[in-house]
Amino acid sequence: MQTNNTKDYGADPMGNGKFKMIPSGEIVTREEREKRLEQYKRRHVKNDCLGMSWEQIEAKQGGKLYR
């Protein structure tokens, strides 16, 4: 498997556990895809809006928000 100097930011599934990386176009395994896209993993967010909890938003608005 070749190392990739370009910054891949996505992948299309091709079946058989292979993925075509975007934009490089290289065909890689699931493990290699995960390694390359690790920096783009979404963080798990609970009760979050622009980095603030609903309680913090309520406090800044000065009252009770209807949820």
Buried (B, 14 or more C-beta within 10 A) or exposed (E): EEEEEEEBEEBEEEEEEBBBBBEBEBEBEEEBBEEBBEEEEEEEEEEEEEEEEEEBEBEEEEEEEEE
